[in-house]
Amino acid sequence: MFKKDIEFYSPTNLKAYNLNQTMRYQLNMLENLDPATKKHSENVANLTCRMCEYLHTKQMFTIHATICAYLHDIGKIFIPLEILNKPTRLTDEEYEIIKTHTTIGYNMCMKDIKLRAYARRSSLPS
């Protein structure tokens, strides 16, 4: 159970763990298309990092999990902006399109040697 006094959101605590140039480029592309998704990815990474630290996971696991959190929505780069930024409810067809971002992101990571380790579940550091 989590302590009530712990502050899980701490922008000063989040470190840019091993975000190489490729990953930074991808995240910048995402910000150019959808700043809200980039901010969401940063928040997820921050919370992931803080939870790993709270749970005293090994540093390599914390780094890996934090990078995965940054990249978890990277496939949204390939979702049409009119769907990604639609202010009203998505149609069934649009919803099916936006759901593809997970597979797109996975395939994107698997094709890039620098990102592949963040797509493979079996590559988690011990």
N, C-alpha and C positions, 0 to 999 in steps of 0.2 A: 504494500500500500504506500502511496506517495505521501510525503510530508506536506502539510498544508502551507508551510512557510517557504517552500522552494519556489523560485522564480524560474519557470521553464523557458520563458521567452527572454532571451538576453542577447541583443545584437552585438554587444561587445564580446560575448563569449564565443560566438560563431567564428570559426577560423576558415579561411579559404583552403581547406585541406587539399593539397595536391591537385587543385583545379588547373590542369595544364592549359595551354593555349587553345587547343581544340575545344575543350569543354567550355572555356570562357567565351570563345567565339559562338558556340551553339547557344549558350545562355543569352549572349548579346543579341543574336538573331531572334530569339524568342522574345526578348524585351522589345525589339523593334516592331515585332508583329503584335505582341500582346503583353503590355507591361504588367497587367494583373496576374497573368500566369507566371511570369518571372518572379514577381513578389511572392506569390503563393509557393513557388519552388524554394525560394530563400527561406520562407517561414517554415516549411516542412523540414528543410535541412537543419535549420536552427533547432527546432524541437527534437529532431532525431539525434543531433549532437548532444543536446542537453540530457535527453533520456539515457543515451549511452553512458555519458559521464555519471549521471545519477546512479545507474546500475553498475558502475565500475567495470564496464567491458574493456577488453584489451584495446590499446590505442589503435592498432591496425584495423580492428573491427569497427571502431568509432569512425575512423577515416573513411573506410569503405562504405559504411552505412550512410554517412553524411553526403558523400559524393553521389551515391544512388538516389538519395532524397533530392539532391539538386536536379538530377537528370530524369526524375520519374515522369515528367510531362513533356519531355523534349520532342516527342512525336507530334505535338500540337503545331510545330513549325509547318507541317504539311497539311494542316486543316485550313480550308478556305476561310478567310477573314470574315466573310459575311455570315458564316456559321459560328465561328469562334467568338465573335463579338456581337452576336445577335441579342438585342435587348429584350426580346420577347421569347416565349416558349418555343423550343425547337419542335419541328415536325418529326414524325417518326423516321422519315428518311434522313433528316439532318442529324438526329440522335444516333442513328446507325453509323453515319459518317464520323461523328465526333468520337464514337467508341473505338474507331480504328486507330486512334492516336497511340494506344498502348502497344499494338502490334507494330505499327510504324516505328515507334521509338525503340522497341526491342530489335527489330531488323536493322535499324540505323546503327545501334550500338554493336550488333554482331558483325556488321560489315566494316567497322572501324577498329583496327587493332588496338588503338589506345582506349577505346570505350568498351571493348568486348568483355573485359573483366567485370563491368558493372551490369551486364545483361545476364551473365551466367550465374545461376544460383550456386552451382558447385564450386565457384571460385571464391567463396567467402573465406577471408583469412581466418586462421584459427587463433 
